[in-house]
Amino acid sequence: MINDSRTIVALDFAGRGEAEALVDRLGDACGHYKIGLELLTAAGPGLVEELVGRGHEVFLDLKLFEIPNSVAGAVRAAGALGASMVTVHAMGSTGIMAAAVDAAREFPGLRVLALTVVTSMTASDLAGIGIGATTDEQVLRLARLSAGAGCDGVIAAPRETGALRDALGPGALIVTPGVTLAGGSAGEHGSRAGTARAAFAAGASHVVVGRAVTRAADPVAALRRVRAGG
């Protein structure tokens, strides 16, 4: 199978052993992995260094939302580990995103992505925290804010990709979690999930796939199905 770095496999596991076992099973079929807060907390930064040392790209999904100085420090730490992508919360404001972008300049291979609206959130969730916009409106607002802060791209749900590509232009990265196989469960991503085929057709630069691959009886075959469009 051709190693397509545009398809990122999420290592959403509770421990290092499970993550390493999946990486071993996928072998050369996958070269790009996402490590989130759960696995990073359980396994520590050594797993990131191990994957990078084996030639893999690592998307470090930290969802940083802190004071700018702390965010900058975390971005530098991600860059020192060899991560290729790191996330900040766009709702943290221009100051936080700009601090992340400035810190990433020390690491030419590190790209800063702004999380717009978490894929599990709905308009009622936004209303609950005092935001009257729909999810689509809020995603576009935050995406434009992130572009102004100098971020390399955004994280957004598959269904929002087309509008984001129109708003951000051809050079921005648009990374879409919530990717499922056709007919599969959307899980916690709800109605904002979608297939890789739909996301790429709408202009996504990368897609992130989780349980559809990681919990499959044959992860390599499942990854092949995702890349074929689900």
C-alpha positions in Angstrom: 0.0 0.0 0.0 1.2 3.5 -0.8 2.0 5.5 2.4 -0.2 8.5 2.1 0.7 11.0 4.8 -2.5 12.9 4.2 -4.4 10.2 6.1 -3.5 10.4 9.8 -4.3 7.5 12.2 -5.3 8.6 15.7 -3.6 6.6 18.4 -6.4 7.1 20.9 -5.3 4.5 23.4 -4.9 4.5 27.1 -1.3 3.2 27.1 1.9 2.9 25.1 1.8 -0.8 24.5 -1.5 -0.7 22.6 -0.3 2.2 20.5 3.0 0.5 19.6 1.2 -2.7 18.7 -1.0 -0.9 16.2 1.9 1.0 14.7 3.7 -2.4 14.3 0.6 -3.9 12.6 0.3 -1.0 10.2 4.0 -1.1 9.4 4.8 0.8 6.2 1.1 1.3 5.4 0.9 4.4 7.6 3.4 7.2 8.1 1.4 9.8 10.0 0.0 9.4 13.5 -2.0 11.6 15.9 -1.2 11.6 19.6 -3.6 13.3 21.9 -3.7 14.2 25.6 -4.7 10.8 26.9 -1.8 8.9 25.3 0.7 11.7 25.8 -0.2 11.7 29.6 0.0 8.0 29.9 3.0 7.3 27.7 5.0 10.4 28.0 7.0 12.3 25.3 9.2 9.3 24.6 6.6 7.8 22.3 6.6 10.9 20.1 10.4 10.7 19.9 10.2 7.0 19.1 7.7 7.5 16.2 9.7 10.4 14.8 12.9 8.3 15.0 11.2 5.5 13.0 10.4 8.0 10.2 6.8 8.8 11.1 5.2 12.2 11.2 3.5 13.0 14.5 0.5 15.3 14.8 0.6 16.3 18.5 -3.0 17.2 19.3 -2.5 19.3 22.5 -5.5 21.7 22.0 -3.5 24.4 23.8 -5.6 27.0 25.7 -3.5 28.9 28.2 -1.7 32.2 28.7 0.5 33.0 25.7 3.8 32.4 27.4 2.7 28.9 28.5 1.4 28.1 25.0 4.7 29.2 23.5 6.6 27.0 25.8 4.5 24.0 25.0 4.9 24.6 21.2 8.6 24.7 21.6 8.5 21.5 23.5 6.5 19.9 20.7 9.0 21.1 18.2 11.9 19.8 20.1 10.2 16.3 20.1 10.0 16.4 16.3 6.3 16.9 16.0 5.1 18.0 12.6 1.8 19.5 13.7 0.5 21.0 17.0 -2.9 22.4 17.9 -4.1 25.5 19.7 -7.6 26.5 20.6 -8.8 29.4 18.3 -11.2 30.4 21.0 -8.2 31.3 23.1 -7.9 34.5 21.0 -5.4 36.0 18.6 -2.8 36.5 21.3 -2.5 32.8 22.1 -2.4 31.7 18.5 0.2 34.4 17.6 2.4 33.2 20.5 2.2 29.6 19.2 3.1 30.7 15.7 6.0 32.8 16.9 7.4 29.9 19.0 7.0 27.5 16.0 9.4 29.6 13.9 12.3 27.9 15.7 11.2 24.6 14.1 10.8 24.8 10.3 9.0 21.5 10.1 6.3 22.3 12.8 3.0 23.6 11.7 0.5 25.3 14.0 -3.2 24.4 13.5 -6.1 26.2 15.2 -8.9 24.1 16.5 -12.2 25.9 15.6 -15.1 24.1 17.2 -14.7 20.6 18.7 -16.4 18.1 16.4 -18.7 16.9 19.2 -20.1 20.3 19.9 -23.5 21.5 18.6 -25.2 24.9 18.4 -26.9 24.2 21.8 -23.5 23.5 23.3 -22.2 26.9 22.0 -25.3 28.6 23.3 -24.6 27.1 26.7 -21.3 29.0 26.9 -22.8 32.2 25.6 -22.1 31.9 21.9 -25.2 32.7 19.8 -23.7 31.6 16.4 -24.3 28.3 14.7 -21.4 25.9 14.6 -20.8 26.7 10.9 -20.7 30.5 11.6 -18.4 30.0 14.6 -16.1 27.8 12.6 -15.7 30.4 9.9 -15.2 33.2 12.4 -12.5 31.4 14.2 -10.8 30.2 11.0 -10.5 33.7 9.8 -9.1 34.8 13.1 -6.5 32.0 13.0 -5.4 33.0 9.5 -4.9 36.6 10.7 -2.7 35.2 13.6 -0.5 33.4 11.1 -1.6 29.8 11.8 -0.8 27.3 9.1 -4.4 26.0 9.0 -7.3 24.7 11.0 -9.0 21.7 12.5 -12.6 21.3 11.5 -15.3 18.8 10.8 -15.6 17.2 7.3 -18.9 19.0 6.5 -17.3 22.4 7.0 -14.3 21.8 4.7 -15.7 23.4 1.6 -16.6 26.7 3.2 -13.3 26.8 4.9 -11.4 26.2 1.7 -13.3 29.0 0.0 -12.5 31.3 3.0 -8.9 30.4 3.6 -7.6 29.8 0.0 -5.6 27.0 -1.5 -2.5 27.3 0.8 -4.1 26.6 4.2 -4.0 23.2 5.8 -7.5 21.9 6.7 -7.3 18.8 8.9 -10.6 17.0 9.5 -11.1 14.6 12.4 -14.4 12.7 12.6 -13.7 10.7 9.5 -15.7 7.4 9.3 -16.2 4.6 6.8 -19.4 4.8 4.8 -22.2 3.4 6.9 -20.0 3.4 10.0 -20.8 4.9 13.3 -20.0 8.6 13.8 -19.3 8.0 17.5 -18.7 11.1 19.5 -18.4 13.3 16.4 -22.2 13.1 15.8 -23.7 14.8 12.7 -20.5 16.6 11.9 -18.7 13.4 10.9 -18.1 12.3 7.3 -16.1 10.1 5.0 -12.6 10.7 3.7 -13.8 10.9 0.1 -16.2 13.8 1.0 -13.6 15.6 3.0 -10.9 15.5 0.4 -13.4 16.3 -2.4 -14.3 19.5 -0.4 -10.7 20.5 0.0 -9.3 18.9 3.1 -5.5 18.6 3.1 -5.5 15.8 5.7 -8.0 13.6 7.4 -7.8 11.9 10.8 -9.3 8.4 11.3 -9.6 6.6 14.6 -11.6 3.6 15.6 -12.6 2.7 12.1 -8.9 1.6 11.7 -7.6 1.2 15.2 -10.4 -1.1 16.3 -10.7 -3.0 13.1 -9.9 -6.7 12.9 -7.6 -5.9 9.9 -6.3 -2.4 10.4 -4.4 -2.4 7.1 -7.5 -3.3 5.2 -9.5 -0.7 7.0 -7.0 2.0 6.2 -7.1 0.9 2.6 -10.9 1.4 2.6 -10.6 4.9 4.2 -8.1 5.9 1.5 -10.3 4.5 -1.2 -13.0 6.8 0.0 -14.8 4.7 2.6 
